[in-house]
Amino acid sequence: MSSNDAVSQVSESLPENKIVLFWSFTVWLVVMNTTMFNVALPNVLFDLSLTSATAAWIVSGYSIVFAIATLTYSRLSDFIPLARLLQIGLMILGIASVIGFFASNFYLILMARILQAAGAGAVPGLGMVLASRYIPISRRGKAMAYISSGASLGFGLGPVIGGIITQYLGWNYLFVVTGFVFLLMPIFMRLLPKEVVKVGQFDLVGAVLTGLAVTGFLLFLSTYSVILLVVTVGLAGLLWRHLKLIELPFIQPKLLKNRQYTKLLYIGFIAFVLHFTALFLMPIILTTVFGKEPAAVGLIIFPGAILSAIAAQFIGRVIDRFGNIPVIVFGQSLFVISTVLFATTAKIGPGFILFTYMFLSVGFSALTSSVSNEYSRILPKEEIGTGIGLAQLLQFFGGAFGVTMTGLMLAQNMTYQYIFIVLIVLILSSFSVFGLYTKTKKRLIVEG
């Protein structure tokens, strides 16, 4: 029996609905873990007498490790069973949550957050790999839309739940919320397909160099250190040379030579830049311009997150029926509408921000789920794990880049309106790249 036949048989017996439901719930908890801890950061800073620069490492350290871990798990899925990788990730996440709950100093908190990121990275990438590998194209869009909506819901609910827990229980209890994912392990072990370990070799050197290069670049964006920039460029050069020398590299260079794939990478990158920037700016505007408390800020963001989760089932059906192209156009159109509305109405009143974020949240869910599904259609099966992992890495890097870029513009006393105009330019550039993508796709269909 061929591997394709085996996958087909597993697909037919896979309890898709249950797996997608539990996986979406897990994605929700993992993503919410990121945003709800940001709300608690001022309390951690005060309780432990930390400086802002020191406390920032709790956030940036998590983001860096999470991005690298996502690519690592996706790469390992090419030859290690998904169930085993998820089990490892959830165990690390559970142990980290216990450490964080009892942490009483900065170094323990930092260690707990880094371990959380190392475990949580298994969830988003492997979810997309699972859908790409075992769910037929006719139903894959719905599955990816639900998983993406879990992320959108996590972004929106994080500030609400984080603020309530921090205010009434204390920031240590935030680790308890994430620890609940450990309880889902027996369910996943029962539902996930039974795979066998394949012969393969993991490129540890490439993984380390990738992690160091990404970390160096993110730190450079925060510090503008010339030394860091030189070191980062040197590491990137070493990484590129290394990837060309070994047979099974951590990042496959041929992926980056696939121009259709790199166009989709840019579209996903810009989507995360815009969404993270908006999530960063909205609380600032609501607090500084309208004097809203953290709980009120979360409640204003909340409707958009809920609407995105509700819209997911309709987005998935449209993808499965009409393909990814119309949904990508729909998502980008909502991004254009929302950024224009933010630029023109954000300072009028909180209600305008609430209304505008509904467009942005639904657009983000539509765009990320359709782009992820498109990856699975244009990449060979043997490249899907690495391809989706690299896409996840660049997307989360895009989120960090967007926040850093916005912080720098605010430090230069640029207005909110000017920042949103920059975002309009970015989404229009993404629209242009997508136009080139569809043009090439039509040509390839005619030639093929």
C-alpha positions as CSV (number, residue, x, y, z in Angstrom):
1,M,0.0,0.0,0.0
2,S,1.4,3.4,-0.9
3,S,1.7,6.3,1.5
4,N,-1.0,8.2,-0.3
5,D,-3.4,5.2,0.0
6,A,-2.6,5.0,3.7
7,V,-3.3,8.7,4.2
8,S,-6.6,8.4,2.3
9,Q,-7.7,5.5,4.5
10,V,-6.8,7.4,7.7
11,S,-8.7,10.5,6.3
12,E,-11.9,8.5,5.9
13,S,-11.8,7.2,9.5
14,L,-10.6,10.5,11.1
15,P,-13.2,12.1,13.4
16,E,-12.7,15.5,11.7
17,N,-15.3,17.5,13.6
18,K,-14.1,16.5,17.0
19,I,-10.5,17.1,16.2
20,V,-11.1,20.5,14.7
21,L,-13.3,21.5,17.6
22,F,-10.7,20.6,20.3
23,W,-7.8,21.9,18.2
24,S,-9.6,25.2,17.7
25,F,-10.2,25.4,21.5
26,T,-6.5,24.7,22.1
27,V,-5.5,27.4,19.6
28,W,-7.8,29.8,21.4
29,L,-6.1,29.1,24.8
30,V,-2.6,29.3,23.4
31,V,-3.2,32.6,21.5
32,M,-5.1,34.1,24.4
33,N,-2.1,33.2,26.6
34,T,-0.1,35.8,24.6
35,T,-2.5,38.7,24.7
36,M,-3.8,38.3,28.3
37,F,-0.3,38.4,29.8
38,N,0.4,41.7,28.1
39,V,-2.4,43.2,30.2
40,A,-0.8,41.9,33.4
41,L,2.7,43.2,32.6
42,P,2.3,46.5,34.5
43,N,1.3,44.5,37.6
44,V,4.3,42.2,37.2
45,L,6.5,45.2,36.8
46,F,5.2,46.7,40.0
47,D,5.1,43.6,42.2
48,L,8.7,42.6,41.3
49,S,10.1,46.1,41.1
50,L,11.2,45.6,37.5
51,T,12.2,48.3,34.9
52,S,10.1,48.5,31.7
53,A,13.1,47.3,29.6
54,T,13.5,44.2,31.9
55,A,9.8,43.4,31.9
56,A,9.6,43.6,28.2
57,W,11.8,40.5,27.9
58,I,8.8,38.5,29.3
59,V,6.9,39.4,26.2
60,S,9.6,39.5,23.6
61,G,11.2,36.3,24.8
62,Y,7.8,34.5,24.5
63,S,7.3,35.8,21.0
64,I,10.7,34.8,19.7
65,V,10.6,31.3,21.1
66,F,7.0,30.8,20.0
67,A,7.9,31.7,16.4
68,I,10.9,29.4,16.3
69,A,9.1,26.5,18.0
70,T,6.2,26.7,15.5
71,L,8.6,26.1,12.6
72,T,10.5,23.4,14.5
73,Y,7.4,21.3,15.3
74,S,6.2,21.7,11.7
75,R,9.6,20.6,10.4
76,L,9.7,17.6,12.7
77,S,6.2,16.5,11.6
78,D,7.7,15.4,8.3
79,F,9.1,12.3,10.1
80,I,7.7,12.2,13.7
81,P,4.0,11.5,14.3
82,L,1.8,14.5,15.0
83,A,0.3,12.9,18.1
84,R,3.8,12.5,19.7
85,L,4.9,16.0,18.8
86,L,1.6,17.5,20.3
87,Q,2.1,15.4,23.4
88,I,5.6,16.8,23.9
89,G,4.3,20.3,23.3
90,L,1.4,20.0,25.7
91,M,3.6,18.4,28.4
92,I,6.1,21.3,28.2
93,L,3.3,23.8,28.3
94,G,1.7,22.1,31.4
95,I,5.0,22.0,33.3
96,A,5.7,25.6,32.4
97,S,2.3,26.6,33.7
98,V,3.0,25.0,37.1
99,I,6.4,26.8,37.3
100,G,4.8,30.1,36.4
101,F,2.0,29.8,39.0
102,F,4.5,29.5,41.8
103,A,7.0,31.9,40.3
104,S,8.0,34.8,42.6
105,N,10.9,36.4,40.8
106,F,11.7,37.6,37.3
107,Y,14.0,34.8,36.3
108,L,11.4,32.1,37.1
109,I,8.7,34.0,35.3
110,L,10.9,34.4,32.2
111,M,11.8,30.7,32.3
112,A,8.1,29.8,32.6
113,R,7.1,32.0,29.7
114,I,9.9,30.7,27.5
115,L,8.9,27.1,28.3
116,Q,5.3,28.0,27.6
117,A,6.3,29.3,24.2
118,A,8.3,26.2,23.5
119,G,5.3,24.0,24.2
120,A,2.6,26.3,22.7
121,G,4.5,26.4,19.4
122,A,3.3,22.9,18.7
123,V,-0.4,23.9,18.4
124,P,-0.8,26.4,15.5
125,G,1.6,24.9,13.0
126,L,0.7,21.3,13.6
127,G,-3.0,22.1,13.3
128,M,-2.5,23.4,9.8
129,V,-0.3,20.4,8.9
130,L,-3.0,18.0,10.2
131,A,-5.6,19.7,8.1
132,S,-3.4,19.7,5.0
133,R,-2.4,16.1,5.4
134,Y,-5.6,14.3,6.4
135,I,-8.6,16.5,5.6
136,P,-9.7,16.4,1.9
137,I,-9.6,19.6,-0.1
138,S,-13.4,19.6,-0.3
139,R,-13.6,20.1,3.5
140,R,-10.2,21.6,4.3
141,G,-11.3,25.2,4.1
142,K,-13.9,24.8,6.8
143,A,-11.4,23.2,9.1
144,M,-8.7,25.8,8.6
145,A,-11.3,28.6,9.0
146,Y,-12.3,27.2,12.4
147,I,-8.7,26.9,13.6
148,S,-8.0,30.5,12.4
149,S,-11.1,31.7,14.2
150,G,-9.8,30.2,17.4
151,A,-6.7,32.4,17.0
152,S,-8.9,35.5,16.3
153,L,-11.0,34.8,19.4
154,G,-7.9,34.4,21.5
155,F,-6.6,37.8,20.3
156,G,-9.9,39.4,21.2
157,L,-10.7,37.7,24.5
158,G,-7.2,37.8,25.9
159,P,-7.3,41.4,27.2
160,V,-10.8,40.8,28.7
161,I,-10.0,37.6,30.6
162,G,-6.4,38.7,31.4
163,G,-7.7,41.9,32.9
164,I,-10.4,40.2,35.0
165,I,-8.0,37.5,36.3
166,T,-5.2,39.9,37.1
167,Q,-7.5,42.3,38.9
168,Y,-9.4,39.8,41.0
169,L,-7.0,36.9,41.4
170,G,-3.5,38.0,40.5
171,W,-1.3,37.5,37.5
172,N,0.0,34.1,38.7
173,Y,-3.4,32.7,37.9
174,L,-3.0,33.5,34.3
175,F,-0.7,30.4,34.1
176,V,-3.6,28.2,35.4
177,V,-5.7,29.1,32.3
178,T,-3.0,27.9,29.9
179,G,-2.4,24.8,32.0
180,F,-5.9,23.6,31.1
181,V,-4.5,22.5,27.7
182,F,-2.6,19.7,29.5
183,L,-6.0,18.1,30.3
184,L,-6.8,17.8,26.6
185,M,-3.9,15.5,26.0
186,P,-5.8,12.2,26.5
187,I,-8.5,13.4,24.1
188,F,-6.0,14.2,21.3
189,M,-4.1,10.9,21.9
190,R,-7.4,9.1,21.3
191,L,-8.5,11.1,18.2
192,L,-5.4,11.8,16.3
193,P,-4.3,9.4,13.5
194,K,-1.8,6.7,14.3
195,E,1.3,7.4,12.4
196,V,4.7,5.7,12.3
197,V,8.1,7.3,12.8
198,K,9.8,7.8,9.4
199,V,13.5,7.9,8.7
200,G,14.7,11.4,8.8
201,Q,17.4,13.8,10.1
202,F,16.7,17.0,12.0
203,D,18.9,19.9,11.1
204,L,19.8,21.2,14.7
205,V,22.5,23.6,13.4
206,G,20.1,25.2,11.0
207,A,17.4,25.5,13.7
208,V,19.9,27.2,16.1
209,L,21.1,29.6,13.4
210,T,17.5,30.4,12.4
211,G,16.6,31.1,16.0
212,L,19.7,33.3,16.6
213,A,19.1,35.3,13.3
214,V,15.5,36.0,14.0
215,T,16.2,36.9,17.6
216,G,19.0,39.2,16.6
217,F,16.8,41.0,14.0
218,L,14.0,41.5,16.5
219,L,16.4,42.9,19.1
220,F,17.9,45.2,16.5
221,L,14.4,46.6,15.7
222,S,14.1,47.4,19.4
223,T,17.6,48.7,20.1
224,Y,19.0,50.0,16.8
225,S,22.3,48.5,17.8
226,V,24.8,48.5,14.9
227,I,26.7,45.6,16.6
228,L,23.5,43.6,16.7
229,L,22.8,44.3,13.1
230,V,26.3,43.2,12.0
231,V,26.0,40.0,14.0
232,T,22.5,39.3,12.7
233,V,23.6,39.8,9.0
234,G,26.6,37.5,9.7
235,L,24.3,34.8,11.2
236,A,21.9,35.1,8.3
237,G,24.9,34.6,5.9
238,L,26.0,31.5,7.8
239,L,22.5,30.1,7.8
240,W,22.1,30.6,4.1
241,R,25.5,28.9,3.4
242,H,24.6,26.0,5.8
243,L,21.2,25.4,4.2
244,K,22.9,24.9,0.8
245,L,25.4,22.4,2.2
246,I,23.2,19.7,3.7
247,E,20.7,17.4,2.2
248,L,17.7,18.0,4.6
249,P,18.0,21.5,5.9
250,F,15.9,23.1,8.6
251,I,14.5,25.6,6.0
252,Q,14.4,24.2,2.5
253,P,16.0,26.8,0.0
254,K,13.8,25.5,-2.8
255,L,10.8,26.7,-0.9
256,L,12.1,30.3,-1.2
257,K,12.7,29.8,-4.9
258,N,9.0,29.0,-5.3
259,R,7.7,32.4,-6.3
260,Q,4.1,31.6,-5.9
261,Y,4.8,30.4,-2.3
262,T,6.8,33.6,-1.5
263,K,4.0,35.8,-2.7
264,L,1.6,34.1,-0.3
265,L,4.2,34.5,2.4
266,Y,4.1,38.3,1.8
267,I,0.3,38.4,1.9
268,G,0.3,36.5,5.3
269,F,3.1,38.6,6.7
270,I,1.2,41.8,5.9
271,A,-2.0,40.4,7.4
272,F,-0.2,39.8,10.7
273,V,1.5,43.2,10.6
274,L,-1.9,45.0,10.3
275,H,-3.7,42.9,12.9
276,F,-1.1,43.1,15.6
277,T,-0.6,46.8,14.9
278,A,-4.3,47.4,15.3
279,L,-4.5,45.3,18.5
280,F,-1.5,47.4,19.8
281,L,-3.0,50.8,18.9
282,M,-6.6,50.3,19.9
283,P,-5.9,50.0,23.7
284,I,-3.6,53.0,23.5
285,I,-6.2,55.2,21.7
286,L,-9.0,54.0,24.0
287,T,-6.9,54.7,27.1
288,T,-5.1,58.0,26.1
289,V,-7.9,59.6,24.1
290,F,-11.0,58.4,25.7
291,G,-9.8,57.4,29.2
292,K,-11.1,53.8,29.2
293,E,-10.0,51.3,31.8
294,P,-8.4,48.0,30.8
295,A,-11.6,46.0,31.3
296,A,-13.6,48.5,29.2
297,V,-10.9,48.3,26.5
298,G,-11.3,44.5,26.4
299,L,-15.1,44.7,26.1
300,I,-14.8,47.1,23.1
301,I,-12.5,44.6,21.3
302,F,-14.6,41.6,22.3
303,P,-17.5,41.9,19.7
304,G,-15.1,41.8,16.8
305,A,-13.5,38.6,18.1
306,I,-16.9,36.9,18.6
307,L,-18.1,38.0,15.2
308,S,-14.9,36.5,13.7
309,A,-15.6,33.1,15.4
310,I,-19.2,33.1,14.2
311,A,-18.2,34.0,10.6
312,A,-15.6,31.1,10.5
313,Q,-18.2,28.5,9.6
314,F,-19.4,30.6,6.7
315,I,-15.9,31.4,5.6
316,G,-15.0,27.8,5.5
317,R,-18.0,26.9,3.5
318,V,-17.2,29.5,0.9
319,I,-13.6,28.3,0.7
320,D,-14.7,24.7,0.1
321,R,-17.3,25.7,-2.5
322,F,-15.6,28.5,-4.4
323,G,-11.9,28.1,-3.6
324,N,-9.4,30.3,-1.8
325,I,-9.1,33.2,-4.3
326,P,-12.5,34.9,-3.6
327,V,-11.9,34.6,0.1
328,I,-8.5,36.2,-0.1
329,V,-10.0,39.1,-2.1
330,F,-12.7,39.4,0.5
331,G,-10.2,39.4,3.4
332,Q,-8.0,42.0,1.8
333,S,-11.0,44.1,1.0
334,L,-12.1,44.1,4.6
335,F,-8.5,45.1,5.6
336,V,-8.7,48.1,3.3
337,I,-12.1,49.2,4.6
338,S,-11.0,48.8,8.2
339,T,-7.7,50.7,7.9
340,V,-9.5,53.5,6.1
341,L,-12.1,53.7,8.8
342,F,-9.5,53.6,11.5
343,A,-7.6,56.5,9.8
344,T,-10.8,58.6,9.5
345,T,-12.9,57.7,12.6
346,A,-10.7,56.2,15.3
347,K,-10.6,59.5,17.3
348,I,-14.3,60.3,17.0
349,G,-15.5,57.8,19.6
350,P,-15.0,54.3,21.1
351,G,-18.1,53.0,19.2
352,F,-16.3,53.7,15.9
353,I,-13.3,51.6,17.0
354,L,-15.7,48.8,18.1
355,F,-17.4,48.9,14.7
356,T,-14.2,49.1,12.7
357,Y,-12.5,46.2,14.5
358,M,-15.4,43.9,13.4
359,F,-14.3,44.4,9.8
360,L,-10.7,43.8,10.6
361,S,-11.2,40.7,12.8
362,V,-13.4,39.0,10.2
363,G,-11.0,40.0,7.4
364,F,-8.0,38.6,9.4
365,S,-9.8,35.2,9.9
366,A,-10.8,35.0,6.2
367,L,-7.4,35.9,5.0
368,T,-5.3,33.7,7.2
369,S,-7.5,30.6,6.8
370,S,-7.7,31.0,2.9
371,V,-3.9,31.7,2.6
372,S,-3.1,28.7,4.8
373,N,-5.4,26.5,2.7
374,E,-3.7,27.8,-0.5
375,Y,-0.3,26.7,0.8
376,S,-1.6,23.2,1.1
377,R,-2.8,23.3,-2.6
378,I,0.4,24.6,-4.2
379,L,3.1,22.7,-2.2
380,P,4.0,19.1,-2.7
381,K,3.0,16.9,0.3
382,E,6.6,16.4,1.3
383,E,7.0,20.2,1.7
384,I,3.8,21.0,3.5
385,G,5.2,20.6,7.0
386,T,8.2,22.9,6.4
387,G,6.2,25.3,4.2
388,I,3.5,25.9,6.7
389,G,6.0,26.1,9.6
390,L,8.0,28.8,7.7
391,A,4.8,30.7,7.0
392,Q,3.9,30.6,10.7
393,L,7.3,31.9,11.6
394,L,7.1,34.8,9.2
395,Q,3.6,35.6,10.2
396,F,4.4,35.9,13.9
397,F,7.6,37.8,13.0
398,G,5.2,40.1,11.0
399,G,3.2,40.7,14.2
400,A,6.3,41.6,16.2
401,F,7.6,43.8,13.3
402,G,4.3,45.6,13.2
403,V,4.2,46.4,16.9
404,T,7.9,47.5,16.8
405,M,7.3,49.7,13.8
406,T,4.3,51.3,15.4
407,G,6.2,51.9,18.6
408,L,8.9,53.7,16.7
409,M,6.4,55.9,14.8
410,L,4.7,56.8,18.1
411,A,8.1,57.7,19.6
412,Q,8.6,60.1,16.7
413,N,5.3,61.7,17.6
414,M,3.5,60.6,14.5
415,T,-0.3,60.8,14.6
416,Y,-2.5,57.8,14.7
417,Q,-4.0,58.8,11.4
418,Y,-0.5,58.8,9.8
419,I,0.2,55.3,11.1
420,F,-3.1,54.0,9.7
421,I,-2.2,55.6,6.3
422,V,1.0,53.6,6.4
423,L,-1.1,50.5,7.0
424,I,-3.3,51.3,4.1
425,V,-0.2,51.5,1.8
426,L,0.9,48.1,3.1
427,I,-2.4,46.3,2.5
428,L,-2.6,47.9,-1.0
429,S,0.9,46.5,-1.7
430,S,-0.4,43.1,-0.5
431,F,-3.3,43.4,-3.0
432,S,-0.8,44.1,-5.8
433,V,1.2,41.0,-4.9
434,F,-2.0,38.9,-4.9
435,G,-2.8,40.3,-8.3
436,L,0.5,39.0,-9.6
437,Y,-0.2,35.6,-7.8
438,T,-3.5,35.1,-9.6
439,K,-2.1,36.2,-12.9
440,T,0.7,33.6,-12.7
441,K,-1.7,31.0,-11.4
442,K,-4.0,31.4,-14.5
443,R,-1.0,31.2,-16.8
444,L,0.2,28.0,-15.1
445,I,-3.2,26.5,-15.5
446,V,-3.3,27.3,-19.2
447,E,0.2,25.9,-19.7
448,G,-0.4,22.9,-17.6
